[in-house]
Amino acid sequence: MSRSFGVENKATKHAQIRPTVRDLEWAAGFIEGEGCFSRLGDSEVVSVSQIEKEPVEKLLQLFGGSLNQRRDEWATHKRKHPIWVWRACGSRARGVMMTLYPLLAKRRQSQIKRAMNVKQPIDTGGSRLTTAAAAA
């Protein structure tokens, strides 16, 4: 059986706005602190879980993907808060990973390499973001 790259679920939402460099820097920082880069079967996954809906809605607008609500089963307090989960899978996740890669710390870059099964350094091509990140 061959793997089909670039095929996404018809229910997956598309990005609604074109991200600015500032948007990408915000997204990299937010995902750095709250997110996860992983692999589920044959698919790459970027996900963020958050009690506040606004930041994950912003990720949905910037990158597309899906946004779902679930109950916090592990909550120790009486009121269990709903958890908002933003997720991008497959080709969309690979796009997010490669777009944010130069802005992330080495630990997150390693997660991306593992998720994408990459064994060699990733060339960021001296992109404007790489230059901006290095100057920061």
Z-matrix of the N, CA and C atoms (Angstrom, degrees):
N
C 1 1.437
C 2 1.529 1 108.88
N 3 1.303 2 117.88 1 130.81
C 4 1.465 3 121.10 2 -179.36
C 5 1.524 4 110.07 3 -92.99
N 6 1.309 5 114.60 4 152.42
C 7 1.459 6 121.18 5 -179.97
C 8 1.513 7 109.24 6 -90.61
N 9 1.323 8 117.00 7 136.06
C 10 1.459 9 122.24 8 179.04
C 11 1.513 10 110.10 9 -101.55
N 12 1.316 11 116.67 10 105.74
C 13 1.455 12 120.38 11 176.58
C 14 1.518 13 109.39 12 -79.41
N 15 1.307 14 116.71 13 146.29
C 16 1.451 15 121.40 14 173.79
C 17 1.508 16 115.07 15 84.13
N 18 1.333 17 118.93 16 3.62
C 19 1.454 18 121.22 17 178.30
C 20 1.519 19 107.64 18 -93.58
N 21 1.334 20 117.29 19 123.79
C 22 1.456 21 119.13 20 -179.99
C 23 1.517 22 110.85 21 -123.03
N 24 1.304 23 115.19 22 158.90
C 25 1.449 24 122.87 23 178.30
C 26 1.528 25 109.33 24 -59.54
N 27 1.315 26 117.21 25 138.52
C 28 1.465 27 120.80 26 -178.55
C 29 1.531 28 112.46 27 -63.94
N 30 1.330 29 117.38 28 -23.71
C 31 1.466 30 121.03 29 179.92
C 32 1.523 31 112.97 30 -81.58
N 33 1.329 32 117.83 31 -8.98
C 34 1.462 33 121.00 32 -179.15
C 35 1.524 34 110.07 33 -65.62
N 36 1.323 35 115.16 34 130.07
C 37 1.466 36 119.70 35 179.71
C 38 1.534 37 110.26 36 -80.52
N 39 1.321 38 114.84 37 148.37
C 40 1.466 39 121.31 38 176.98
C 41 1.518 40 109.11 39 -93.96
N 42 1.322 41 116.03 40 159.98
C 43 1.462 42 120.98 41 176.85
C 44 1.527 43 108.88 42 -58.72
N 45 1.331 44 116.36 43 142.64
C 46 1.462 45 121.05 44 -178.47
C 47 1.518 46 112.54 45 -103.52
N 48 1.325 47 116.86 46 -19.57
C 49 1.463 48 120.49 47 179.35
C 50 1.522 49 109.22 48 -134.34
N 51 1.314 50 114.79 49 153.53
C 52 1.463 51 119.61 50 176.37
C 53 1.524 52 108.42 51 -86.88
N 54 1.345 53 117.53 52 118.17
C 55 1.471 54 119.01 53 -174.85
C 56 1.526 55 113.03 54 -68.53
N 57 1.318 56 115.30 55 140.72
C 58 1.456 57 121.64 56 172.11
C 59 1.532 58 107.89 57 -86.16
N 60 1.319 59 117.11 58 171.81
C 61 1.462 60 120.45 59 175.98
C 62 1.531 61 109.14 60 -59.92
N 63 1.312 62 117.13 61 -40.28
C 64 1.467 63 120.73 62 178.29
C 65 1.526 64 111.02 63 -62.01
N 66 1.341 65 117.52 64 -41.58
C 67 1.470 66 121.21 65 176.54
C 68 1.527 67 111.13 66 -59.70
N 69 1.330 68 115.96 67 -43.09
C 70 1.465 69 120.01 68 -179.12
C 71 1.525 70 111.14 69 -67.33
N 72 1.327 71 116.52 70 -37.80
C 73 1.467 72 119.64 71 177.10
C 74 1.529 73 110.23 72 -65.57
N 75 1.342 74 117.06 73 -41.85
C 76 1.464 75 120.35 74 176.45
C 77 1.528 76 109.84 75 -61.06
N 78 1.329 77 117.11 76 -48.27
C 79 1.463 78 121.23 77 -177.91
C 80 1.526 79 111.09 78 -60.41
N 81 1.330 80 116.73 79 -42.66
C 82 1.465 81 120.34 80 179.44
C 83 1.526 82 110.37 81 -61.83
N 84 1.312 83 117.46 82 -44.37
C 85 1.461 84 120.87 83 179.26
C 86 1.511 85 112.29 84 -65.57
N 87 1.323 86 116.77 85 -41.73
C 88 1.459 87 120.83 86 -179.06
C 89 1.533 88 110.47 87 -66.85
N 90 1.325 89 116.52 88 -47.16
C 91 1.469 90 120.08 89 179.72
C 92 1.525 91 110.46 90 -67.75
N 93 1.325 92 117.25 91 -34.73
C 94 1.471 93 121.09 92 176.26
C 95 1.528 94 110.43 93 -55.21
N 96 1.335 95 116.47 94 -43.08
C 97 1.451 96 120.68 95 -176.90
C 98 1.515 97 115.14 96 -86.82
N 99 1.316 98 118.20 97 -30.77
C 100 1.458 99 121.38 98 -171.04
C 101 1.523 100 114.90 99 -119.12
N 102 1.337 101 117.60 100 -10.43
C 103 1.454 102 119.88 101 -170.01
C 104 1.502 103 115.83 102 -105.67
N 105 1.317 104 113.48 103 -174.23
C 106 1.458 105 121.47 104 -178.40
C 107 1.531 106 109.02 105 -150.10
N 108 1.324 107 115.77 106 136.54
C 109 1.457 108 122.62 107 173.38
C 110 1.527 109 105.94 108 -109.92
N 111 1.329 110 117.42 109 123.39
C 112 1.456 111 119.42 110 -175.10
C 113 1.524 112 111.17 111 -150.38
N 114 1.312 113 113.46 112 -173.59
C 115 1.458 114 121.60 113 179.37
C 116 1.517 115 107.32 114 -132.43
N 117 1.315 116 117.11 115 134.83
C 118 1.457 117 122.76 116 176.46
C 119 1.519 118 107.19 117 -125.82
N 120 1.321 119 116.45 118 103.08
C 121 1.461 120 120.76 119 -174.87
C 122 1.512 121 110.27 120 65.35
N 123 1.326 122 117.06 121 -120.87
C 124 1.459 123 122.58 122 179.81
C 125 1.523 124 113.45 123 -94.02
N 126 1.313 125 117.48 124 7.81
C 127 1.459 126 119.91 125 -172.22
C 128 1.530 127 112.58 126 -120.74
N 129 1.316 128 115.58 127 139.11
C 130 1.448 129 122.13 128 172.92
C 131 1.524 130 108.20 129 -77.82
N 132 1.334 131 116.72 130 148.46
C 133 1.464 132 121.52 131 -177.58
C 134 1.527 133 109.66 132 -139.58
N 135 1.322 134 115.93 133 135.61
C 136 1.459 135 122.56 134 168.45
C 137 1.523 136 104.86 135 -117.88
N 138 1.336 137 117.44 136 128.67
C 139 1.463 138 119.09 137 -179.68
C 140 1.520 139 110.95 138 -141.95
N 141 1.327 140 114.30 139 151.49
C 142 1.458 141 122.37 140 176.77
C 143 1.523 142 107.32 141 -139.53
N 144 1.334 143 116.49 142 128.94
C 145 1.465 144 122.02 143 175.09
C 146 1.516 145 108.21 144 -110.68
N 147 1.337 146 116.03 145 137.79
C 148 1.458 147 119.98 146 -172.58
C 149 1.521 148 109.24 147 -157.07
N 150 1.338 149 117.01 148 142.37
C 151 1.468 150 120.75 149 174.84
C 152 1.524 151 109.57 150 -72.65
N 153 1.319 152 116.99 151 -40.12
C 154 1.468 153 121.52 152 179.59
C 155 1.526 154 109.47 153 -77.98
N 156 1.321 155 116.89 154 131.53
C 157 1.465 156 120.98 155 -177.15
C 158 1.533 157 112.26 156 -78.98
N 159 1.324 158 117.77 157 -34.40
C 160 1.471 159 121.66 158 -172.24
C 161 1.534 160 114.64 159 -54.17
N 162 1.350 161 119.81 160 -49.19
C 163 1.470 162 117.58 161 -177.72
C 164 1.531 163 114.00 162 -66.39
N 165 1.339 164 117.15 163 -34.27
C 166 1.469 165 117.76 164 179.10
C 167 1.521 166 111.51 165 -76.59
N 168 1.333 167 116.63 166 -26.82
C 169 1.471 168 119.66 167 172.14
C 170 1.528 169 110.01 168 -65.20
N 171 1.326 170 116.28 169 -37.42
C 172 1.464 171 120.04 170 178.29
C 173 1.529 172 110.33 171 -64.11
N 174 1.346 173 117.56 172 -41.12
C 175 1.467 174 120.38 173 176.35
C 176 1.531 175 110.36 174 -60.78
N 177 1.326 176 116.78 175 -40.23
C 178 1.464 177 120.98 176 177.99
C 179 1.526 178 110.99 177 -61.71
N 180 1.332 179 116.96 178 -42.08
C 181 1.466 180 120.69 179 178.30
C 182 1.529 181 111.70 180 -66.31
N 183 1.332 182 116.56 181 -38.71
C 184 1.465 183 120.78 182 -176.69
C 185 1.524 184 113.27 183 -74.60
N 186 1.342 185 116.71 184 -40.44
C 187 1.470 186 120.58 185 -170.81
C 188 1.523 187 115.09 186 -121.35
N 189 1.325 188 117.86 187 -10.73
C 190 1.457 189 119.42 188 -172.75
C 191 1.521 190 109.48 189 77.56
N 192 1.316 191 116.94 190 -165.00
C 193 1.457 192 121.64 191 -178.85
C 194 1.507 193 110.57 192 111.55
N 195 1.333 194 116.98 193 -143.09
C 196 1.462 195 120.57 194 179.55
C 197 1.523 196 109.70 195 -136.30
N 198 1.314 197 115.51 196 153.87
C 199 1.456 198 122.52 197 177.67
C 200 1.515 199 107.59 198 -133.25
N 201 1.326 200 115.88 199 120.91
C 202 1.457 201 121.03 200 -178.18
C 203 1.516 202 109.89 201 -130.97
N 204 1.326 203 114.80 202 156.12
C 205 1.452 204 121.05 203 178.39
C 206 1.528 205 108.69 204 -111.23
N 207 1.331 206 115.36 205 139.60
C 208 1.459 207 119.89 206 174.55
C 209 1.516 208 108.29 207 -142.19
N 210 1.304 209 116.43 208 163.73
C 211 1.468 210 122.10 209 178.15
C 212 1.518 211 109.25 210 -85.56
N 213 1.326 212 116.38 211 144.79
C 214 1.462 213 122.05 212 177.24
C 215 1.527 214 108.25 213 -81.41
N 216 1.322 215 116.25 214 98.59
C 217 1.460 216 121.90 215 -177.45
C 218 1.522 217 112.19 216 -71.57
N 219 1.333 218 117.81 217 -18.71
C 220 1.461 219 121.47 218 -174.62
C 221 1.522 220 112.21 219 -100.11
N 222 1.329 221 117.86 220 5.16
C 223 1.466 222 120.71 221 -177.06
C 224 1.529 223 110.49 222 -62.24
N 225 1.329 224 116.19 223 136.44
C 226 1.459 225 120.55 224 -179.88
C 227 1.526 226 111.33 225 -95.88
N 228 1.315 227 117.38 226 -12.21
C 229 1.453 228 121.09 227 179.65
C 230 1.534 229 109.72 228 -89.12
N 231 1.344 230 115.44 229 164.20
C 232 1.463 231 119.58 230 -175.53
C 233 1.527 232 112.50 231 -61.95
N 234 1.318 233 116.19 232 -43.30
C 235 1.466 234 119.09 233 -178.09
C 236 1.521 235 109.25 234 -90.39
N 237 1.293 236 116.19 235 116.81
C 238 1.459 237 119.95 236 178.73
C 239 1.528 238 108.51 237 -85.55
N 240 1.317 239 115.26 238 119.17
C 241 1.460 240 120.99 239 -178.96
C 242 1.521 241 110.65 240 -78.93
N 243 1.332 242 116.59 241 145.04
C 244 1.463 243 117.39 242 170.90
C 245 1.528 244 109.39 243 -70.21
N 246 1.293 245 116.43 244 146.47
C 247 1.461 246 122.88 245 178.42
C 248 1.527 247 107.23 246 -111.54
N 249 1.326 248 116.18 247 131.96
C 250 1.460 249 121.66 248 176.02
C 251 1.521 250 108.28 249 -96.55
N 252 1.316 251 116.46 250 131.18
C 253 1.461 252 121.48 251 -178.30
C 254 1.525 253 109.24 252 -121.80
N 255 1.339 254 115.96 253 116.20
C 256 1.474 255 121.46 254 172.30
C 257 1.520 256 106.70 255 -96.60
N 258 1.321 257 115.73 256 138.13
C 259 1.463 258 120.15 257 -178.55
C 260 1.530 259 109.96 258 -145.14
N 261 1.318 260 114.55 259 139.02
C 262 1.463 261 122.30 260 170.68
C 263 1.519 262 106.72 261 -125.28
N 264 1.323 263 116.67 262 136.06
C 265 1.467 264 121.41 263 -176.65
C 266 1.529 265 110.63 264 -127.90
N 267 1.323 266 115.47 265 159.74
C 268 1.461 267 121.65 266 173.51
C 269 1.515 268 113.94 267 61.84
N 270 1.333 269 115.62 268 -132.21
C 271 1.464 270 120.61 269 -176.29
C 272 1.528 271 111.87 270 -62.65
N 273 1.317 272 117.30 271 -35.05
C 274 1.458 273 120.68 272 178.56
C 275 1.533 274 109.82 273 -66.32
N 276 1.337 275 117.59 274 -42.29
C 277 1.469 276 121.34 275 177.39
C 278 1.523 277 110.85 276 -63.50
N 279 1.332 278 116.46 277 -42.29
C 280 1.475 279 119.19 278 178.53
C 281 1.524 280 110.28 279 -60.99
N 282 1.315 281 117.61 280 -39.78
C 283 1.467 282 121.32 281 177.47
C 284 1.512 283 112.13 282 -62.20
N 285 1.342 284 116.90 283 -44.94
C 286 1.464 285 120.77 284 177.93
C 287 1.525 286 109.81 285 -62.89
N 288 1.330 287 116.77 286 -45.29
C 289 1.461 288 121.12 287 -179.21
C 290 1.521 289 111.87 288 -58.44
N 291 1.307 290 116.38 289 -48.44
C 292 1.463 291 119.87 290 -176.74
C 293 1.527 292 111.92 291 -72.61
N 294 1.325 293 117.54 292 -31.09
C 295 1.462 294 120.56 293 177.88
C 296 1.522 295 111.09 294 -68.41
N 297 1.330 296 117.26 295 -42.25
C 298 1.457 297 121.26 296 -175.75
C 299 1.531 298 113.73 297 -89.71
N 300 1.321 299 117.77 298 -14.37
C 301 1.469 300 123.02 299 -174.24
C 302 1.531 301 113.71 300 -45.98
N 303 1.336 302 120.01 301 -51.39
C 304 1.478 303 119.04 302 -176.47
C 305 1.527 304 113.63 303 -68.22
N 306 1.321 305 117.97 304 -14.11
C 307 1.461 306 121.56 305 -178.01
C 308 1.527 307 112.80 306 -94.90
N 309 1.319 308 116.91 307 -4.85
C 310 1.457 309 121.48 308 -173.55
C 311 1.526 310 112.41 309 -99.88
N 312 1.329 311 115.58 310 158.19
C 313 1.460 312 121.91 311 176.02
C 314 1.534 313 109.96 312 -70.00
N 315 1.320 314 115.64 313 162.16
C 316 1.476 315 121.71 314 -177.60
C 317 1.524 316 111.95 315 -55.54
N 318 1.335 317 117.58 316 -38.31
C 319 1.469 318 120.54 317 -179.54
C 320 1.527 319 111.26 318 -59.98
N 321 1.321 320 116.68 319 -45.67
C 322 1.474 321 120.60 320 179.24
C 323 1.525 322 110.44 321 -70.82
N 324 1.311 323 117.72 322 -36.23
C 325 1.465 324 119.89 323 175.89
C 326 1.529 325 109.83 324 -60.65
N 327 1.326 326 116.93 325 -38.56
C 328 1.467 327 120.39 326 177.56
C 329 1.522 328 111.11 327 -65.26
N 330 1.337 329 117.00 328 -38.33
C 331 1.474 330 120.10 329 176.31
C 332 1.525 331 110.36 330 -61.45
N 333 1.322 332 116.28 331 -41.45
C 334 1.467 333 120.25 332 179.39
C 335 1.522 334 110.35 333 -63.62
N 336 1.324 335 116.96 334 -45.01
C 337 1.473 336 120.22 335 179.19
C 338 1.526 337 110.70 336 -59.58
N 339 1.337 338 116.93 337 -43.68
C 340 1.466 339 120.00 338 178.30
C 341 1.521 340 111.09 339 -63.79
N 342 1.339 341 116.63 340 -44.50
C 343 1.466 342 120.70 341 -179.07
C 344 1.528 343 111.56 342 -62.02
N 345 1.337 344 116.80 343 -34.20
C 346 1.462 345 120.97 344 -177.86
C 347 1.524 346 112.34 345 -96.85
N 348 1.338 347 117.14 346 4.69
C 349 1.469 348 122.28 347 -178.85
C 350 1.527 349 111.99 348 56.09
N 351 1.333 350 116.58 349 41.88
C 352 1.462 351 121.98 350 179.88
C 353 1.523 352 108.52 351 -97.26
N 354 1.331 353 116.64 352 128.38
C 355 1.460 354 120.98 353 -177.94
C 356 1.531 355 112.58 354 -105.53
N 357 1.320 356 118.28 355 -6.66
C 358 1.458 357 122.10 356 -177.48
C 359 1.524 358 109.69 357 -120.61
N 360 1.322 359 118.15 358 166.36
C 361 1.469 360 120.32 359 178.87
C 362 1.527 361 111.32 360 -59.57
N 363 1.321 362 115.72 361 145.98
C 364 1.458 363 121.33 362 177.58
C 365 1.517 364 108.37 363 -92.86
N 366 1.331 365 116.35 364 125.67
C 367 1.465 366 121.54 365 178.89
C 368 1.517 367 108.30 366 -84.42
N 369 1.329 368 116.05 367 117.00
C 370 1.456 369 119.73 368 178.60
C 371 1.523 370 111.75 369 -86.90
N 372 1.310 371 117.29 370 -0.22
C 373 1.457 372 121.64 371 173.57
C 374 1.516 373 114.74 372 68.51
N 375 1.321 374 118.12 373 19.58
C 376 1.462 375 119.74 374 179.86
C 377 1.503 376 112.19 375 60.20
N 378 1.339 377 116.79 376 35.79
C 379 1.446 378 120.97 377 -176.93
C 380 1.521 379 111.82 378 -62.71
N 381 1.316 380 116.36 379 163.85
C 382 1.453 381 122.48 380 178.41
C 383 1.531 382 110.08 381 -57.42
N 384 1.328 383 116.65 382 -35.80
C 385 1.455 384 120.15 383 179.92
C 386 1.519 385 110.48 384 -67.60
N 387 1.316 386 117.24 385 -39.22
C 388 1.467 387 120.19 386 179.12
C 389 1.514 388 109.46 387 -61.23
N 390 1.314 389 116.91 388 -44.36
C 391 1.448 390 121.92 389 179.48
C 392 1.529 391 110.02 390 -64.18
N 393 1.341 392 117.64 391 -43.83
C 394 1.451 393 121.79 392 179.91
C 395 1.520 394 110.91 393 -64.79
N 396 1.325 395 117.20 394 -40.53
C 397 1.472 396 120.96 395 179.66
C 398 1.525 397 111.03 396 -66.53
N 399 1.322 398 117.11 397 -38.04
C 400 1.457 399 121.08 398 -179.47
C 401 1.532 400 111.02 399 -68.83
N 402 1.320 401 116.36 400 -32.69
C 403 1.447 402 120.25 401 -178.46
C 404 1.521 403 112.53 402 -76.76
N 405 1.336 404 115.88 403 -19.99
C 406 1.484 405 120.42 404 -176.25
C 407 1.513 406 111.74 405 -74.04
